[in-house]
Amino acid sequence: MKMLTTLALLLFTACASPRGSSPSREAEVMQADRQFAWDVQQRRLDAWVEAFDAHGSQVDEQGAPVTGHDAIRAYMQGAFADIRFELEWAPVEARVPDGGNLGFVWGHWTLRSGAEESHGRYLDIWKRGADGKWKLLFDVGEGAPKN
């Protein structure tokens, strides 16, 4: 977990510089994140898993990484099996450093499960593959009051 947190911090620091980002690359990452959200609404678990890089990770409730397609599928299967489970999110900002192959998006999420609703923020780190497509390398979220 410490390595993943360090990766997120390094990427954030690298992207903080105005010269280290490109509006067109940032728009690409924002679009990848929006497409991911749309795909999950349509295809649920399959779309969730397919968005991740083969070595991608998401963070579980205890802060531990869940890495790889099989592990992510197993971890999220119960949530998506519940027809009341609705996860929606929208990106707020993206940054891509000069290299152009890594970028991050942060935004807000809403989770509904029946009558219960919770809100929070997320940080996604995206990686451009050799085919030019963006894949999730790291996904983490936290609860927060509704904006």
TAURJO-V673662 format. One record per backbone hydrogen bond with DSSP energy under -0.5 kcal/mol. CO is the residue of the C=O (numbers start at 0). NH is the residue of the N-H. If there is no record, write none. Layout:
CO,NH ; CO,NH
This chain:
0,4 ; 1,5 ; 2,6 ; 3,7 ; 4,8 ; 5,9 ; 6,10 ; 7,11 ; 8,12 ; 9,13 ; 10,14 ; 11,15 ; 12,15 ; 16,19 ; 17,20 ; 21,25 ; 22,26 ; 23,27 ; 24,28 ; 25,29 ; 26,30 ; 27,31 ; 28,32 ; 29,33 ; 30,34 ; 31,35 ; 32,36 ; 33,37 ; 34,38 ; 35,39 ; 36,40 ; 37,41 ; 38,42 ; 39,43 ; 42,45 ; 43,47 ; 44,48 ; 45,49 ; 46,50 ; 48,51 ; 50,135 ; 52,55 ; 55,67 ; 56,138 ; 57,65 ; 59,62 ; 63,59 ; 64,66 ; 65,57 ; 67,71 ; 68,72 ; 69,73 ; 70,74 ; 71,75 ; 72,76 ; 73,77 ; 75,79 ; 76,80 ; 77,81 ; 78,81 ; 80,82 ; 81,84 ; 83,113 ; 85,87 ; 85,111 ; 87,109 ; 89,107 ; 92,105 ; 94,103 ; 96,99 ; 100,127 ; 101,96 ; 102,125 ; 103,94 ; 104,123 ; 105,91 ; 105,92 ; 106,121 ; 107,89 ; 108,119 ; 109,87 ; 110,117 ; 111,85 ; 112,115 ; 115,112 ; 117,110 ; 118,143 ; 119,108 ; 120,141 ; 121,106 ; 122,139 ; 123,104 ; 123,125 ; 124,136 ; 124,137 ; 125,102 ; 126,128 ; 126,134 ; 128,131 ; 132,128 ; 134,126 ; 135,52 ; 136,56 ; 137,124 ; 138,58 ; 139,122 ; 141,120
